Amino acid sequence: MKKICVIGLGYIGLPTSVIFAKHGFQVHGVDVNEIVVKKIANKELYIEEPGLQEALEEAIDSGHFTVSTKPETADVFIVAVPSPITKDKKANLDFVRQATKDITPYVRKGNLVILESTVPPRTVEDVMLPILKESGLEIGEELYVAHSPERVIPGKILTELIKNNRIVGGINRVSGELTKELYSSFVKGEIHITDATTAEMVKVMENTYRDLNIAFANELAKLSLKAGVNIWEAIQLANNHPRVNIHYPGPGVGGHCIAVDPWFLADLDPENARMIALARETNDQMPQFTVDRIKTIMKEHKLASPKLALLGLSFKGNVDDMRESPSLSVMELLNKEGIEYRIFDPYIKEQRVPHQTMSLEDTVLGSDIIVVLTDHKYFKEIDPKTLKNWINSPIIYDTRNCINEETWEKAGFSFYRLGDAKTR
Ligand code: SAJ
């Protein structure tokens, strides 16, 4: 049985490990965080992801998945560690560097090393290979290396890992082919082979495309207020065109990918990456736009010191992931303005931020404006009639176009929607 050592047991490393364990491999998972390792060994999850609990239990019980804080010798090494950005928007490759250093003493002739983390183009060639050379093995001849970025979306990780097409970039042909063969054990989508740097470039381009398109939608949302239209209706109609696919506006772009990866690309050549940086800034500015709109609503209703009820902490609907969430920026801006609020998210089950309550009732009780920041299904299903008994004044501002205007207006609410001039 082939053995795989996976470094980093987070959102990608853990699901990848259990899937390989299910498909005939012996998997050893490594994480520097002892708490994470203990939890996983006890079959406890620290992230919420549909189907992952059952898959983890099965993997551990089968004996095909072990975990510890130290790597072991194996046939294949998969690096799936974080690649964040620094405060000045540069790639922080410390984890990738450290993980590569950690596995170097364990690599043997004939092994394959795969980087899964999303990274700036040239990371495999310029950061990983010089470290792996220290093993004394001939790179490309005795040690094969590839980049195989994941493309899964939180909330659907287990199905997308199997279903999605994959790009596999080898430092040479053999490395690419060995990687394709490995992932073919469970991937049902197509696997395309290219070189490592092209694979790195493709991955960051995909997320940058989305960021640019969302920035365009956010810009349109602002313009729509001047034009006097509902941008959601306009986008839906424009998307009827067979070659148009405009994304949607919102209170900002969160998550660990789309809000981060464009900087990897911009960093390559800041002078020429003008649209990319502008899109990032446009999207980063949306929490401020959201707070400005709240202030306008306050003025319209003569609410000098209102209590806000913020709904949603996750960066997008139906997941528990708060990374880079626009809600956090909105909260920070409200703090600066001295505007009072409470916040509730049905997916965040522990106290993670100040002013967070554990129930909808506790957040909306005595509030003057309800602000929907995340499009959780839970919020779409709220019955406004029940809320009316708890609130102070019936006003709702929907930043995600996920609340039914008619139902809420019938219940007597003043309804506002981001990017919709028709809701006053
Ligand atoms: N958003 C908008 N408007 C839209 C679409 C999204 O404001 O029209 C916001 C969301 O609310 C959220 C953020 O953008 O705050 C990003 O959400 P997302 O669902 O678009 O993306 P992620 O970050 O969850 O996952 C992305 C995916 N990339 C693409 O769709 C190109 C996923 O396939 C990648 O695997 C993942 O990044 C990654 O790991 O890079």
Residues whose N, C-alpha, C, O or C-beta is under 5 A from the ligand:
A	BS01	SAJ	E150 R151 V152 I153 P154 E206 N207 R210 I214 H247 Y248 P249 G250 G252 V253 G254 G255 H256 C257 I258 F315 K316
